[in-house]
Amino acid sequence: MMNVEQIYTGCLAQGAYFISSNGEAVVIDPLRETKPYLDRAEALGVRITHILETHFHADFVSGHVALSKATGARIVYGPNANPEFEAHIAADGEVIPVGDVSIQVVHTPGHTMESTCYVLRNEEGEQVAVFTGDTLFLGDVGRPDLAQKAASTTQEELAGILFDSLRSKVMTLLPSITVYPGHGAGSACGKNMSKETVGTLEEQLRTNYALRADMTREEFIAEVTDGLGAPPAYFPMNVAMNKKAVPGAEEVLAEASKAFDPIAFKAMVAEMDALVLDTRKADDFAAGHIPGSIFIGIDGQFAPWVGALIPVGQTLMLVCDAGREHEVITRLTRVGYDRVLGYLEGGIAAWKTASLETDQVQRITASNLADRLAQNPALNIVDARKEGEWTAQNLAQAKNIALDDLNARFGELPTQSTMHIHCAGGYRSMIFASILKSRGIHDLVDVIGGFGAIKDTPGLETSAYVCPSTLQKESASTSSKGLMGWLKSLLS
């Protein structure tokens, strides 16, 4: 009997896979913590024999080395991989037995030069599933601009290689084969990914823009490279870590799980020049937080925002909701933020009890914003959403500076008067506000409920919502290439 389980981690939009048959199992693209895979192996009564990596991941730190040490399983990469630890570099077409079934190595360079898919075959040798990593997503393909920064190959050349890999390897598989991608919507590894995490090749041949049957190589290169935003700053660090034998998440967790009372916490922050990262809810942060701390809530897209906004290698001290300290540290280890000294014992309540200073973020409702705008039509409003969200619908008086771009566009901030900040729902705007306050800009307010509240509030005039599909129909004849990238940015 064969069992295939997708282990999906929403905050990273990442899929790992556990495949077992007749007492043996393989794990594909594991996250850094080993316990989920060890627990599954024990529950099923199977032995993990192989750990298959589709490529050197940029958006998370893999647990392949730690899992291999714990199980004795062999780490496998496809051709062109150059890890700094013991691993089997498989040949294209090589077959790996797993109990009564087998997995075939299919080298598909393009996203990176070592990128590899794995085709699962049943007892009869029939194609059942393909694990595509970052080569093929549902709705998109892997971006070709990540690996080129560390090599002489351009992103256009990599895109051309990816075109060849898809046409000669992936698209020739059985149309009925199940596609298990490495990521879904929300990942920075693509720009037009579906929220679905499992599909079929037949569906992708019919709906994926990059797999059009009549698409030329030149068209593919142009469309795949169009509209790519800058990758998060932590991506190169994660690639480097995945090539080395780094400690597993559990080892880092043991070192970082130190509780500090408020006085010791304050002293450690000063001594180590640490950044205080507050991971509570936005409402709680606004009501009271340690001056100079940065808010990135654990209940949002936590790890990707940490990677996008906090410098690589930054020493951190944590403020967490009680009982969630280990969860926060674990999620930080997934993206390579290992320099965590510890957390505030007793949280903000203990900080206040110690009579230490706190700061707040002023907040107003969308109705309050409408009243202020009626009194001052030139009100200073900043929209922290992505450019695509802004273009689809916006408040006319607002200036768009996406949270993603805040560090790069910090000098463009309108600081001449009180800044009224909003995003879609309030998560990103609170991050935005916390960064500004940490850098000495305190004349600001956060709009509760963000654009979701703004567009439903009388007195706040917003542009008409423009559906991407409508724009496509209206403009396809005038600017197909530019529009394609813009539409994809709206959907990302």
CORBELTA-V881936 format. One line per field, one symbol per residue. phi: phi as a letter, one per 30 degrees, with the letter a starting at -180 (. if undefined). psi: psi as a letter, one per 20 degrees, with the letter a starting at -180 (. if undefined). burial: + if it has 9 or more other ideal C-beta (glycine too) atoms within 8 Angstrom, else -. A space follows every 50 residues. Layout:
# CORBELTA-V881936
phi: ???
psi: ???
burial: ???
This chain:
# CORBELTA-V881936
phi: .cbbbccccddchbccbbcbahibbbcchddddceedddddddcibcdcb bccdaddccacdceddddddbidddbbdeidbdcbdaccdddjdccdbhc cbbcdbdbdkdbdcebcbcdcdediddcabcchcdbcdjabddccddddc bdddddddddddeddddccddcdeedddccddbbejdddabbddddcbab deddddcdedcedcddddddedddcdiddddeddeeddeddddcdddddd ddeddcdcccdeddddddeddchdcdcccddedddddlbdeidccbdddc dddddeddccediddbbccbdeicdddddeddddciccdcdlbddiided ddddicdbbbcdbbdddddddddddbecedbbccddedddddaadeddcc bdeeceddcedcddcdaecccbbdbkdddddeddddddcjccdabccdih dedddccejcdcdddcdeddddddcedcaddddedddddddd
psi: ppppppnpohhilpprqopqpliqqqpplqrhphghhhgggghikrpohq opphroqhirpqkgghhghhijqpppraqiqlqkrpqpoqqpiqpoqnci aqpppopmqggriippqpppqahjjqpgqpoicjgproiarqpjjghhhj riprhhghhhhggggghhfgiirphiqpporhrapiqjiailqqiqipaq hgghhhiohijphjprgggggghhipjprpqqhighghgghiirmqqrhh ggghhimppprgghggghgggjlqpooojaqgggghhprppiqppophjb mfghhghhhpqpjppqpqorqpijghgggghhhhjjnimpharopiahgh ghhjkqqrrropqrrhggggghhhhnikqoppojrqhggghhprphiqpo nqhhjgghkhiipnjirppopqbgiighhhgghhgghijjoimqqpopib hhhgijpqiooqqppophhghghhjhihmgghgghgghhhi.
burial: -+++-++++-+++++++++++--+++++++++++-+++-++--+-+-+++ ++++++++++++++++++--+-+++++++-+-+---+--+-+---+-++- ++++++++++++++++++++++----++++++++++++++++++++++-- ----+++++++++++++-+++-+---++++++++-+++++++++--+-++ +-+++--++++--------++++++++++-+++++++++-++++---+++ +++--++-++++--++-++--+-+++++++-+-+++-+++--++++++-+ -+++++++++---++++++++--++--+++++++++++-+++++++++-+ ++-+-+-++-+--+++--+++++-----++++++++-++++++++--+-+ +++--+--+---++----++++++-+++++++++++++--+--+++++++ +++++-+-++-+---+-+--++--+-----+-++++++++++
